């Protein structure tokens, strides 16, 4: 049994290779990550673009936190 997922979600993950939605973050964590993204966009006068989606965890510490967050990596 997974740490956060139901048996049905685990079966879907094993069958499809993905499952959503997963409640991974607290409301405060989600606000903090969104704020970090919005601060970047405001500072650079643009939204995150296609050029930012190649290994973004190497560009942004907050994305690195997301991809290594226990609620994400330990979901299954």
mmCIF file of the N, C-alpha and C atoms, coordinates in Angstrom:
data_MODEL
# 
_entry.id   MODEL 
# 
loop_
_atom_site.group_PDB 
_atom_site.id 
_atom_site.type_symbol 
_atom_site.label_atom_id 
_atom_site.label_alt_id 
_atom_site.label_comp_id 
_atom_site.label_asym_id 
_atom_site.label_entity_id 
_atom_site.label_seq_id 
_atom_site.pdbx_PDB_ins_code 
_atom_site.Cartn_x 
_atom_site.Cartn_y 
_atom_site.Cartn_z 
_atom_site.occupancy 
_atom_site.B_iso_or_equiv 
_atom_site.pdbx_formal_charge 
_atom_site.auth_seq_id 
_atom_site.auth_comp_id 
_atom_site.auth_asym_id 
_atom_site.auth_atom_id 
_atom_site.pdbx_PDB_model_num 
ATOM 1   N N  . UNK A 1 1  ? 0.844  -1.187 0.000   1.00 0.00 ? 1  UNK A N  1 
ATOM 2   C CA . UNK A 1 1  ? 0.000  0.000  0.000   1.00 0.00 ? 1  UNK A CA 1 
ATOM 3   C C  . UNK A 1 1  ? 0.879  1.237  0.000   1.00 0.00 ? 1  UNK A C  1 
ATOM 4   N N  . UNK A 1 2  ? 0.516  2.232  -0.780  1.00 0.00 ? 2  UNK A N  1 
ATOM 5   C CA . UNK A 1 2  ? 1.277  3.468  -0.856  1.00 0.00 ? 2  UNK A CA 1 
ATOM 6   C C  . UNK A 1 2  ? 1.111  4.319  0.379   1.00 0.00 ? 2  UNK A C  1 
ATOM 7   N N  . UNK A 1 3  ? 1.960  5.280  0.512   1.00 0.00 ? 3  UNK A N  1 
ATOM 8   C CA . UNK A 1 3  ? 1.924  6.141  1.684   1.00 0.00 ? 3  UNK A CA 1 
ATOM 9   C C  . UNK A 1 3  ? 0.804  7.170  1.608   1.00 0.00 ? 3  UNK A C  1 
ATOM 10  N N  . UNK A 1 4  ? 0.449  7.611  0.416   1.00 0.00 ? 4  UNK A N  1 
ATOM 11  C CA . UNK A 1 4  ? -0.600 8.619  0.260   1.00 0.00 ? 4  UNK A CA 1 
ATOM 12  C C  . UNK A 1 4  ? -1.716 8.171  -0.671  1.00 0.00 ? 4  UNK A C  1 
ATOM 13  N N  . UNK A 1 5  ? -1.434 7.210  -1.513  1.00 0.00 ? 5  UNK A N  1 
ATOM 14  C CA . UNK A 1 5  ? -2.390 6.836  -2.548  1.00 0.00 ? 5  UNK A CA 1 
ATOM 15  C C  . UNK A 1 5  ? -3.281 5.681  -2.106  1.00 0.00 ? 5  UNK A C  1 
ATOM 16  N N  . UNK A 1 6  ? -4.488 5.684  -2.631  1.00 0.00 ? 6  UNK A N  1 
ATOM 17  C CA . UNK A 1 6  ? -5.392 4.564  -2.403  1.00 0.00 ? 6  UNK A CA 1 
ATOM 18  C C  . UNK A 1 6  ? -4.959 3.404  -3.298  1.00 0.00 ? 6  UNK A C  1 
ATOM 19  N N  . UNK A 1 7  ? -5.490 2.236  -3.038  1.00 0.00 ? 7  UNK A N  1 
ATOM 20  C CA . UNK A 1 7  ? -5.183 1.081  -3.889  1.00 0.00 ? 7  UNK A CA 1 
ATOM 21  C C  . UNK A 1 7  ? -5.585 1.358  -5.339  1.00 0.00 ? 7  UNK A C  1 
ATOM 22  N N  . UNK A 1 8  ? -6.739 1.993  -5.532  1.00 0.00 ? 8  UNK A N  1 
ATOM 23  C CA . UNK A 1 8  ? -7.198 2.312  -6.891  1.00 0.00 ? 8  UNK A CA 1 
ATOM 24  C C  . UNK A 1 8  ? -6.233 3.269  -7.582  1.00 0.00 ? 8  UNK A C  1 
ATOM 25  N N  . UNK A 1 9  ? -5.724 4.256  -6.855  1.00 0.00 ? 9  UNK A N  1 
ATOM 26  C CA . UNK A 1 9  ? -4.766 5.192  -7.439  1.00 0.00 ? 9  UNK A CA 1 
ATOM 27  C C  . UNK A 1 9  ? -3.462 4.486  -7.794  1.00 0.00 ? 9  UNK A C  1 
ATOM 28  N N  . UNK A 1 10 ? -3.026 3.575  -6.947  1.00 0.00 ? 10 UNK A N  1 
ATOM 29  C CA . UNK A 1 10 ? -1.799 2.825  -7.231  1.00 0.00 ? 10 UNK A CA 1 
ATOM 30  C C  . UNK A 1 10 ? -1.982 1.970  -8.478  1.00 0.00 ? 10 UNK A C  1 
ATOM 31  N N  . UNK A 1 11 ? -3.127 1.326  -8.597  1.00 0.00 ? 11 UNK A N  1 
ATOM 32  C CA . UNK A 1 11 ? -3.404 0.525  -9.793  1.00 0.00 ? 11 UNK A CA 1 
ATOM 33  C C  . UNK A 1 11 ? -3.400 1.401  -11.042 1.00 0.00 ? 11 UNK A C  1 
ATOM 34  N N  . UNK A 1 12 ? -4.010 2.577  -10.941 1.00 0.00 ? 12 UNK A N  1 
ATOM 35  C CA . UNK A 1 12 ? -4.032 3.508  -12.068 1.00 0.00 ? 12 UNK A CA 1 
ATOM 36  C C  . UNK A 1 12 ? -2.614 3.955  -12.418 1.00 0.00 ? 12 UNK A C  1 
ATOM 37  N N  . UNK A 1 13 ? -1.810 4.224  -11.392 1.00 0.00 ? 13 UNK A N  1 
ATOM 38  C CA . UNK A 1 13 ? -0.420 4.623  -11.619 1.00 0.00 ? 13 UNK A CA 1 
ATOM 39  C C  . UNK A 1 13 ? 0.356  3.503  -12.316 1.00 0.00 ? 13 UNK A C  1 
ATOM 40  N N  . UNK A 1 14 ? 0.175  2.289  -11.850 1.00 0.00 ? 14 UNK A N  1 
ATOM 41  C CA . UNK A 1 14 ? 0.881  1.160  -12.455 1.00 0.00 ? 14 UNK A CA 1 
ATOM 42  C C  . UNK A 1 14 ? 0.417  0.914  -13.890 1.00 0.00 ? 14 UNK A C  1 
ATOM 43  N N  . UNK A 1 15 ? -0.852 1.135  -14.158 1.00 0.00 ? 15 UNK A N  1 
ATOM 44  C CA . UNK A 1 15 ? -1.394 0.929  -15.498 1.00 0.00 ? 15 UNK A CA 1 
ATOM 45  C C  . UNK A 1 15 ? -1.028 2.068  -16.449 1.00 0.00 ? 15 UNK A C  1 
ATOM 46  N N  . UNK A 1 16 ? -1.185 3.326  -15.979 1.00 0.00 ? 16 UNK A N  1 
ATOM 47  C CA . UNK A 1 16 ? -1.048 4.490  -16.853 1.00 0.00 ? 16 UNK A CA 1 
ATOM 48  C C  . UNK A 1 16 ? 0.283  5.223  -16.725 1.00 0.00 ? 16 UNK A C  1 
ATOM 49  N N  . UNK A 1 17 ? 0.992  4.998  -15.628 1.00 0.00 ? 17 UNK A N  1 
ATOM 50  C CA . UNK A 1 17 ? 2.262  5.683  -15.419 1.00 0.00 ? 17 UNK A CA 1 
ATOM 51  C C  . UNK A 1 17 ? 2.127  7.038  -14.747 1.00 0.00 ? 17 UNK A C  1 
ATOM 52  N N  . UNK A 1 18 ? 0.913  7.428  -14.425 1.00 0.00 ? 18 UNK A N  1 
ATOM 53  C CA . UNK A 1 18 ? 0.683  8.690  -13.716 1.00 0.00 ? 18 UNK A CA 1 
ATOM 54  C C  . UNK A 1 18 ? -0.657 8.601  -13.003 1.00 0.00 ? 18 UNK A C  1 
ATOM 55  N N  . UNK A 1 19 ? -0.822 9.463  -12.032 1.00 0.00 ? 19 UNK A N  1 
ATOM 56  C CA . UNK A 1 19 ? -2.098 9.559  -11.326 1.00 0.00 ? 19 UNK A CA 1 
ATOM 57  C C  . UNK A 1 19 ? -2.253 10.992 -10.825 1.00 0.00 ? 19 UNK A C  1 
ATOM 58  N N  . UNK A 1 20 ? -3.454 11.471 -10.870 1.00 0.00 ? 20 UNK A N  1 
ATOM 59  C CA . UNK A 1 20 ? -3.735 12.825 -10.398 1.00 0.00 ? 20 UNK A CA 1 
ATOM 60  C C  . UNK A 1 20 ? -5.181 12.905 -9.985  1.00 0.00 ? 20 UNK A C  1 
ATOM 61  N N  . UNK A 1 21 ? -5.551 13.867 -9.198  1.00 0.00 ? 21 UNK A N  1 
ATOM 62  C CA . UNK A 1 21 ? -4.695 14.786 -8.443  1.00 0.00 ? 21 UNK A CA 1 
ATOM 63  C C  . UNK A 1 21 ? -4.176 14.113 -7.179  1.00 0.00 ? 21 UNK A C  1 
ATOM 64  N N  . UNK A 1 22 ? -3.073 14.618 -6.684  1.00 0.00 ? 22 UNK A N  1 
ATOM 65  C CA . UNK A 1 22 ? -2.517 14.171 -5.406  1.00 0.00 ? 22 UNK A CA 1 
ATOM 66  C C  . UNK A 1 22 ? -2.407 15.406 -4.522  1.00 0.00 ? 22 UNK A C  1 
ATOM 67  N N  . UNK A 1 23 ? -3.020 15.359 -3.369  1.00 0.00 ? 23 UNK A N  1 
ATOM 68  C CA . UNK A 1 23 ? -2.868 16.457 -2.415  1.00 0.00 ? 23 UNK A CA 1 
ATOM 69  C C  . UNK A 1 23 ? -1.513 16.294 -1.746  1.00 0.00 ? 23 UNK A C  1 
ATOM 70  N N  . UNK A 1 24 ? -0.540 17.046 -2.233  1.00 0.00 ? 24 UNK A N  1 
ATOM 71  C CA . UNK A 1 24 ? 0.826  16.862 -1.763  1.00 0.00 ? 24 UNK A CA 1 
ATOM 72  C C  . UNK A 1 24 ? 1.268  17.939 -0.779  1.00 0.00 ? 24 UNK A C  1 
ATOM 73  N N  . UNK A 1 25 ? 0.809  19.151 -0.971  1.00 0.00 ? 25 UNK A N  1 
ATOM 74  C CA . UNK A 1 25 ? 1.311  20.266 -0.185  1.00 0.00 ? 25 UNK A CA 1 
ATOM 75  C C  . UNK A 1 25 ? 0.232  20.852 0.703   1.00 0.00 ? 25 UNK A C  1 
ATOM 76  N N  . UNK A 1 26 ? 0.685  21.446 1.778   1.00 0.00 ? 26 UNK A N  1 
ATOM 77  C CA . UNK A 1 26 ? -0.241 22.223 2.590   1.00 0.00 ? 26 UNK A CA 1 
ATOM 78  C C  . UNK A 1 26 ? -0.593 23.483 1.807   1.00 0.00 ? 26 UNK A C  1 
ATOM 79  N N  . UNK A 1 27 ? -1.628 24.159 2.233   1.00 0.00 ? 27 UNK A N  1 
ATOM 80  C CA . UNK A 1 27 ? -2.011 25.405 1.563   1.00 0.00 ? 27 UNK A CA 1 
ATOM 81  C C  . UNK A 1 27 ? -0.875 26.419 1.637   1.00 0.00 ? 27 UNK A C  1 
ATOM 82  N N  . UNK A 1 28 ? -0.187 26.479 2.761   1.00 0.00 ? 28 UNK A N  1 
ATOM 83  C CA . UNK A 1 28 ? 0.923  27.430 2.907   1.00 0.00 ? 28 UNK A CA 1 
ATOM 84  C C  . UNK A 1 28 ? 2.073  27.080 1.973   1.00 0.00 ? 28 UNK A C  1 
ATOM 85  N N  . UNK A 1 29 ? 2.403  25.803 1.843   1.00 0.00 ? 29 UNK A N  1 
ATOM 86  C CA . UNK A 1 29 ? 3.469  25.402 0.920   1.00 0.00 ? 29 UNK A CA 1 
ATOM 87  C C  . UNK A 1 29 ? 3.092  25.768 -0.514  1.00 0.00 ? 29 UNK A C  1 
ATOM 88  N N  . UNK A 1 30 ? 1.864  25.485 -0.891  1.00 0.00 ? 30 UNK A N  1 
ATOM 89  C CA . UNK A 1 30 ? 1.411  25.810 -2.248  1.00 0.00 ? 30 UNK A CA 1 
ATOM 90  C C  . UNK A 1 30 ? 1.498  27.315 -2.495  1.00 0.00 ? 30 UNK A C  1 
ATOM 91  N N  . UNK A 1 31 ? 1.088  28.105 -1.512  1.00 0.00 ? 31 UNK A N  1 
ATOM 92  C CA . UNK A 1 31 ? 1.184  29.570 -1.654  1.00 0.00 ? 31 UNK A CA 1 
ATOM 93  C C  . UNK A 1 31 ? 2.634  30.004 -1.813  1.00 0.00 ? 31 UNK A C  1 
ATOM 94  N N  . UNK A 1 32 ? 3.526  29.399 -1.043  1.00 0.00 ? 32 UNK A N  1 
ATOM 95  C CA . UNK A 1 32 ? 4.946  29.772 -1.104  1.00 0.00 ? 32 UNK A CA 1 
ATOM 96  C C  . UNK A 1 32 ? 5.536  29.458 -2.480  1.00 0.00 ? 32 UNK A C  1 
ATOM 97  N N  . UNK A 1 33 ? 5.224  28.279 -3.020  1.00 0.00 ? 33 UNK A N  1 
ATOM 98  C CA . UNK A 1 33 ? 5.746  27.914 -4.341  1.00 0.00 ? 33 UNK A CA 1 
ATOM 99  C C  . UNK A 1 33 ? 5.147  28.807 -5.430  1.00 0.00 ? 33 UNK A C  1 
ATOM 100 N N  . UNK A 1 34 ? 3.870  29.082 -5.315  1.00 0.00 ? 34 UNK A N  1 
ATOM 101 C CA . UNK A 1 34 ? 3.250  29.965 -6.305  1.00 0.00 ? 34 UNK A CA 1 
ATOM 102 C C  . UNK A 1 34 ? 3.841  31.368 -6.220  1.00 0.00 ? 34 UNK A C  1 
ATOM 103 N N  . UNK A 1 35 ? 4.048  31.851 -5.003  1.00 0.00 ? 35 UNK A N  1 
ATOM 104 C CA . UNK A 1 35 ? 4.636  33.177 -4.810  1.00 0.00 ? 35 UNK A CA 1 
ATOM 105 C C  . UNK A 1 35 ? 6.034  33.233 -5.432  1.00 0.00 ? 35 UNK A C  1 
ATOM 106 N N  . UNK A 1 36 ? 6.817  32.179 -5.265  1.00 0.00 ? 36 UNK A N  1 
ATOM 107 C CA . UNK A 1 36 ? 8.162  32.144 -5.849  1.00 0.00 ? 36 UNK A CA 1 
ATOM 108 C C  . UNK A 1 36 ? 8.090  32.246 -7.370  1.00 0.00 ? 36 UNK A C  1 
ATOM 109 N N  . UNK A 1 37 ? 7.154  31.524 -7.967  1.00 0.00 ? 37 UNK A N  1 
ATOM 110 C CA . UNK A 1 37 ? 6.996  31.588 -9.418  1.00 0.00 ? 37 UNK A CA 1 
ATOM 111 C C  . UNK A 1 37 ? 6.558  32.986 -9.851  1.00 0.00 ? 37 UNK A C  1 
ATOM 112 N N  . UNK A 1 38 ? 5.582  33.545 -9.145  1.00 0.00 ? 38 UNK A N  1 
ATOM 113 C CA . UNK A 1 38 ? 5.087  34.873 -9.500  1.00 0.00 ? 38 UNK A CA 1 
ATOM 114 C C  . UNK A 1 38 ? 6.153  35.946 -9.299  1.00 0.00 ? 38 UNK A C  1 
ATOM 115 N N  . UNK A 1 39 ? 6.994  35.799 -8.291  1.00 0.00 ? 39 UNK A N  1 
ATOM 116 C CA . UNK A 1 39 ? 8.084  36.754 -8.078  1.00 0.00 ? 39 UNK A CA 1 
ATOM 117 C C  . UNK A 1 39 ? 9.086  36.694 -9.223  1.00 0.00 ? 39 UNK A C  1 
ATOM 118 N N  . UNK A 1 40 ? 9.386  35.495 -9.698  1.00 0.00 ? 40 UNK A N  1 
ATOM 119 C CA . UNK A 1 40 ? 10.274 35.361 -10.851 1.00 0.00 ? 40 UNK A CA 1 
ATOM 120 C C  . UNK A 1 40 ? 9.660  36.057 -12.062 1.00 0.00 ? 40 UNK A C  1 
ATOM 121 N N  . UNK A 1 41 ? 8.384  35.776 -12.306 1.00 0.00 ? 41 UNK A N  1 
ATOM 122 C CA . UNK A 1 41 ? 7.721  36.368 -13.467 1.00 0.00 ? 41 UNK A CA 1 
ATOM 123 C C  . UNK A 1 41 ? 7.691  37.893 -13.377 1.00 0.00 ? 41 UNK A C  1 
ATOM 124 N N  . UNK A 1 42 ? 7.423  38.419 -12.195 1.00 0.00 ? 42 UNK A N  1 
ATOM 125 C CA . UNK A 1 42 ? 7.386  39.877 -12.022 1.00 0.00 ? 42 UNK A CA 1 
ATOM 126 C C  . UNK A 1 42 ? 8.775  40.483 -12.221 1.00 0.00 ? 42 UNK A C  1 
ATOM 127 N N  . UNK A 1 43 ? 9.792  39.826 -11.702 1.00 0.00 ? 43 UNK A N  1 
ATOM 128 C CA . UNK A 1 43 ? 11.155 40.345 -11.811 1.00 0.00 ? 43 UNK A CA 1 
ATOM 129 C C  . UNK A 1 43 ? 11.660 40.336 -13.249 1.00 0.00 ? 43 UNK A C  1 
ATOM 130 N N  . UNK A 1 44 ? 11.181 39.377 -14.043 1.00 0.00 ? 44 UNK A N  1 
ATOM 131 C CA . UNK A 1 44 ? 11.659 39.246 -15.416 1.00 0.00 ? 44 UNK A CA 1 
ATOM 132 C C  . UNK A 1 44 ? 10.662 39.759 -16.451 1.00 0.00 ? 44 UNK A C  1 
ATOM 133 N N  . UNK A 1 45 ? 9.513  40.211 -15.984 1.00 0.00 ? 45 UNK A N  1 
ATOM 134 C CA . UNK A 1 45 ? 8.524  40.782 -16.889 1.00 0.00 ? 45 UNK A CA 1 
ATOM 135 C C  . UNK A 1 45 ? 7.934  39.792 -17.869 1.00 0.00 ? 45 UNK A C  1 
ATOM 136 N N  . UNK A 1 46 ? 7.972  38.513 -17.518 1.00 0.00 ? 46 UNK A N  1 
ATOM 137 C CA . UNK A 1 46 ? 7.429  37.486 -18.403 1.00 0.00 ? 46 UNK A CA 1 
ATOM 138 C C  . UNK A 1 46 ? 7.024  36.268 -17.588 1.00 0.00 ? 46 UNK A C  1 
ATOM 139 N N  . UNK A 1 47 ? 6.110  35.505 -18.142 1.00 0.00 ? 47 UNK A N  1 
ATOM 140 C CA . UNK A 1 47 ? 5.754  34.242 -17.513 1.00 0.00 ? 47 UNK A CA 1 
ATOM 141 C C  . UNK A 1 47 ? 6.856  33.229 -17.770 1.00 0.00 ? 47 UNK A C  1 
ATOM 142 N N  . UNK A 1 48 ? 6.862  32.177 -16.978 1.00 0.00 ? 48 UNK A N  1 
ATOM 143 C CA . UNK A 1 48 ? 7.791  31.087 -17.264 1.00 0.00 ? 48 UNK A CA 1 
ATOM 144 C C  . UNK A 1 48 ? 7.495  30.581 -18.665 1.00 0.00 ? 48 UNK A C  1 
ATOM 145 N N  . UNK A 1 49 ? 8.529  30.377 -19.440 1.00 0.00 ? 49 UNK A N  1 
ATOM 146 C CA . UNK A 1 49 ? 8.350  29.995 -20.834 1.00 0.00 ? 49 UNK A CA 1 
ATOM 147 C C  . UNK A 1 49 ? 8.894  28.601 -21.086 1.00 0.00 ? 49 UNK A C  1 
ATOM 148 N N  . UNK A 1 50 ? 8.795  28.202 -22.313 1.00 0.00 ? 50 UNK A N  1 
ATOM 149 C CA . UNK A 1 50 ? 9.268  26.884 -22.714 1.00 0.00 ? 50 UNK A CA 1 
ATOM 150 C C  . UNK A 1 50 ? 10.742 26.682 -22.362 1.00 0.00 ? 50 UNK A C  1 
ATOM 151 N N  . UNK A 1 51 ? 11.522 27.715 -22.425 1.00 0.00 ? 51 UNK A N  1 
ATOM 152 C CA . UNK A 1 51 ? 12.936 27.613 -22.092 1.00 0.00 ? 51 UNK A CA 1 
ATOM 153 C C  . UNK A 1 51 ? 13.200 27.309 -20.629 1.00 0.00 ? 51 UNK A C  1 
ATOM 154 N N  . UNK A 1 52 ? 12.198 27.514 -19.802 1.00 0.00 ? 52 UNK A N  1 
ATOM 155 C CA . UNK A 1 52 ? 12.353 27.258 -18.374 1.00 0.00 ? 52 UNK A CA 1 
ATOM 156 C C  . UNK A 1 52 ? 11.904 25.859 -17.974 1.00 0.00 ? 52 UNK A C  1 
ATOM 157 N N  . UNK A 1 53 ? 11.380 25.082 -18.904 1.00 0.00 ? 53 UNK A N  1 
ATOM 158 C CA . UNK A 1 53 ? 10.855 23.778 -18.510 1.00 0.00 ? 53 UNK A CA 1 
ATOM 159 C C  . UNK A 1 53 ? 11.825 22.629 -18.757 1.00 0.00 ? 53 UNK A C  1 
ATOM 160 N N  . UNK A 1 54 ? 13.054 22.923 -19.128 1.00 0.00 ? 54 UNK A N  1 
ATOM 161 C CA . UNK A 1 54 ? 14.072 21.890 -19.276 1.00 0.00 ? 54 UNK A CA 1 
ATOM 162 C C  . UNK A 1 54 ? 14.923 21.887 -18.014 1.00 0.00 ? 54 UNK A C  1 
ATOM 163 N N  . UNK A 1 55 ? 14.744 20.871 -17.202 1.00 0.00 ? 55 UNK A N  1 
ATOM 164 C CA . UNK A 1 55 ? 15.437 20.741 -15.920 1.00 0.00 ? 55 UNK A CA 1 
ATOM 165 C C  . UNK A 1 55 ? 15.265 21.984 -15.038 1.00 0.00 ? 55 UNK A C  1 
ATOM 166 N N  . UNK A 1 56 ? 14.030 22.417 -14.833 1.00 0.00 ? 56 UNK A N  1 
ATOM 167 C CA . UNK A 1 56 ? 13.821 23.639 -14.044 1.00 0.00 ? 56 UNK A CA 1 
ATOM 168 C C  . UNK A 1 56 ? 14.303 23.512 -12.605 1.00 0.00 ? 56 UNK A C  1 
ATOM 169 N N  . UNK A 1 57 ? 14.422 22.285 -12.111 1.00 0.00 ? 57 UNK A N  1 
ATOM 170 C CA . UNK A 1 57 ? 14.926 22.101 -10.746 1.00 0.00 ? 57 UNK A CA 1 
ATOM 171 C C  . UNK A 1 57 ? 16.384 22.540 -10.620 1.00 0.00 ? 57 UNK A C  1 
ATOM 172 N N  . UNK A 1 58 ? 17.077 22.664 -11.745 1.00 0.00 ? 58 UNK A N  1 
ATOM 173 C CA . UNK A 1 58 ? 18.448 23.173 -11.718 1.00 0.00 ? 58 UNK A CA 1 
ATOM 174 C C  . UNK A 1 58 ? 18.482 24.697 -11.793 1.00 0.00 ? 58 UNK A C  1 
ATOM 175 N N  . UNK A 1 59 ? 17.386 25.292 -12.245 1.00 0.00 ? 59 UNK A N  1 
ATOM 176 C CA . UNK A 1 59 ? 17.306 26.749 -12.369 1.00 0.00 ? 59 UNK A CA 1 
ATOM 177 C C  . UNK A 1 59 ? 16.728 27.417 -11.129 1.00 0.00 ? 59 UNK A C  1 
ATOM 178 N N  . UNK A 1 60 ? 15.782 26.743 -10.502 1.00 0.00 ? 60 UNK A N  1 
ATOM 179 C CA . UNK A 1 60 ? 15.033 27.347 -9.401  1.00 0.00 ? 60 UNK A CA 1 
ATOM 180 C C  . UNK A 1 60 ? 15.089 26.448 -8.173  1.00 0.00 ? 60 UNK A C  1 
ATOM 181 N N  . UNK A 1 61 ? 15.539 26.993 -7.065  1.00 0.00 ? 61 UNK A N  1 
ATOM 182 C CA . UNK A 1 61 ? 15.605 26.185 -5.842  1.00 0.00 ? 61 UNK A CA 1 
ATOM 183 C C  . UNK A 1 61 ? 14.222 25.735 -5.399  1.00 0.00 ? 61 UNK A C  1 
ATOM 184 N N  . UNK A 1 62 ? 13.207 26.566 -5.626  1.00 0.00 ? 62 UNK A N  1 
ATOM 185 C CA . UNK A 1 62 ? 11.856 26.194 -5.204  1.00 0.00 ? 62 UNK A CA 1 
ATOM 186 C C  . UNK A 1 62 ? 11.319 25.024 -6.024  1.00 0.00 ? 62 UNK A C  1 
ATOM 187 N N  . UNK A 1 63 ? 11.710 24.893 -7.285  1.00 0.00 ? 63 UNK A N  1 
ATOM 188 C CA . UNK A 1 63 ? 11.292 23.732 -8.079  1.00 0.00 ? 63 UNK A CA 1 
ATOM 189 C C  . UNK A 1 63 ? 12.034 22.492 -7.583  1.00 0.00 ? 63 UNK A C  1 
ATOM 190 N N  . UNK A 1 64 ? 13.299 22.659 -7.236  1.00 0.00 ? 64 UNK A N  1 
ATOM 191 C CA . UNK A 1 64 ? 14.058 21.544 -6.674  1.00 0.00 ? 64 UNK A CA 1 
ATOM 192 C C  . UNK A 1 64 ? 13.392 21.037 -5.397  1.00 0.00 ? 64 UNK A C  1 
ATOM 193 N N  . UNK A 1 65 ? 12.914 21.959 -4.569  1.00 0.00 ? 65 UNK A N  1 
ATOM 194 C CA . UNK A 1 65 ? 12.192 21.554 -3.358  1.00 0.00 ? 65 UNK A CA 1 
ATOM 195 C C  . UNK A 1 65 ? 10.953 20.738 -3.706  1.00 0.00 ? 65 UNK A C  1 
ATOM 196 N N  . UNK A 1 66 ? 10.230 21.161 -4.728  1.00 0.00 ? 66 UNK A N  1 
ATOM 197 C CA . UNK A 1 66 ? 9.010  20.455 -5.131  1.00 0.00 ? 66 UNK A CA 1 
ATOM 198 C C  . UNK A 1 66 ? 9.332  19.038 -5.591  1.00 0.00 ? 66 UNK A C  1 
ATOM 199 N N  . UNK A 1 67 ? 10.305 18.893 -6.484  1.00 0.00 ? 67 UNK A N  1 
ATOM 200 C CA . UNK A 1 67 ? 10.566 17.568 -7.054  1.00 0.00 ? 67 UNK A CA 1 
ATOM 201 C C  . UNK A 1 67 ? 11.205 16.613 -6.058  1.00 0.00 ? 67 UNK A C  1 
ATOM 202 N N  . UNK A 1 68 ? 11.758 17.152 -4.976  1.00 0.00 ? 68 UNK A N  1 
ATOM 203 C CA . UNK A 1 68 ? 12.335 16.291 -3.942  1.00 0.00 ? 68 UNK A CA 1 
ATOM 204 C C  . UNK A 1 68 ? 11.484 16.233 -2.678  1.00 0.00 ? 68 UNK A C  1 
ATOM 205 N N  . UNK A 1 69 ? 10.331 16.863 -2.712  1.00 0.00 ? 69 UNK A N  1 
ATOM 206 C CA . UNK A 1 69 ? 9.453  16.900 -1.539  1.00 0.00 ? 69 UNK A CA 1 
ATOM 207 C C  . UNK A 1 69 ? 8.973  15.481 -1.221  1.00 0.00 ? 69 UNK A C  1 
ATOM 208 N N  . UNK A 1 70 ? 9.057  15.069 0.043   1.00 0.00 ? 70 UNK A N  1 
ATOM 209 C CA . UNK A 1 70 ? 8.622  13.717 0.412   1.00 0.00 ? 70 UNK A CA 1 
ATOM 210 C C  . UNK A 1 70 ? 7.185  13.396 -0.005  1.00 0.00 ? 70 UNK A C  1 
ATOM 211 N N  . UNK A 1 71 ? 6.317  14.378 -0.002  1.00 0.00 ? 71 UNK A N  1 
ATOM 212 C CA . UNK A 1 71 ? 4.927  14.125 -0.396  1.00 0.00 ? 71 UNK A CA 1 
ATOM 213 C C  . UNK A 1 71 ? 4.822  13.757 -1.870  1.00 0.00 ? 71 UNK A C  1 
ATOM 214 N N  . UNK A 1 72 ? 5.817  14.140 -2.658  1.00 0.00 ? 72 UNK A N  1 
ATOM 215 C CA . UNK A 1 72 ? 5.836  13.787 -4.077  1.00 0.00 ? 72 UNK A CA 1 
ATOM 216 C C  . UNK A 1 72 ? 6.559  12.464 -4.284  1.00 0.00 ? 72 UNK A C  1 
ATOM 217 N N  . UNK A 1 73 ? 7.783  12.369 -3.793  1.00 0.00 ? 73 UNK A N  1 
ATOM 218 C CA . UNK A 1 73 ? 8.585  11.175 -4.080  1.00 0.00 ? 73 UNK A CA 1 
ATOM 219 C C  . UNK A 1 73 ? 8.134  9.952  -3.296  1.00 0.00 ? 73 UNK A C  1 
ATOM 220 N N  . UNK A 1 74 ? 7.456  10.147 -2.187  1.00 0.00 ? 74 UNK A N  1 
ATOM 221 C CA . UNK A 1 74 ? 7.001  9.014  -1.384  1.00 0.00 ? 74 UNK A CA 1 
ATOM 222 C C  . UNK A 1 74 ? 5.517  8.717  -1.562  1.00 0.00 ? 74 UNK A C  1 
ATOM 223 N N  . UNK A 1 75 ? 4.905  9.269  -2.591  1.00 0.00 ? 75 UNK A N  1 
ATOM 224 C CA . UNK A 1 75 ? 3.459  9.091  -2.757  1.00 0.00 ? 75 UNK A CA 1 
ATOM 225 C C  . UNK A 1 75 ? 3.085  7.635  -2.999  1.00 0.00 ? 75 UNK A C  1 
ATOM 226 N N  . UNK A 1 76 ? 3.911  6.921  -3.712  1.00 0.00 ? 76 UNK A N  1 
ATOM 227 C CA . UNK A 1 76 ? 3.590  5.525  -4.044  1.00 0.00 ? 76 UNK A CA 1 
ATOM 228 C C  . UNK A 1 76 ? 4.325  4.589  -3.108  1.00 0.00 ? 76 UNK A C  1 
# 
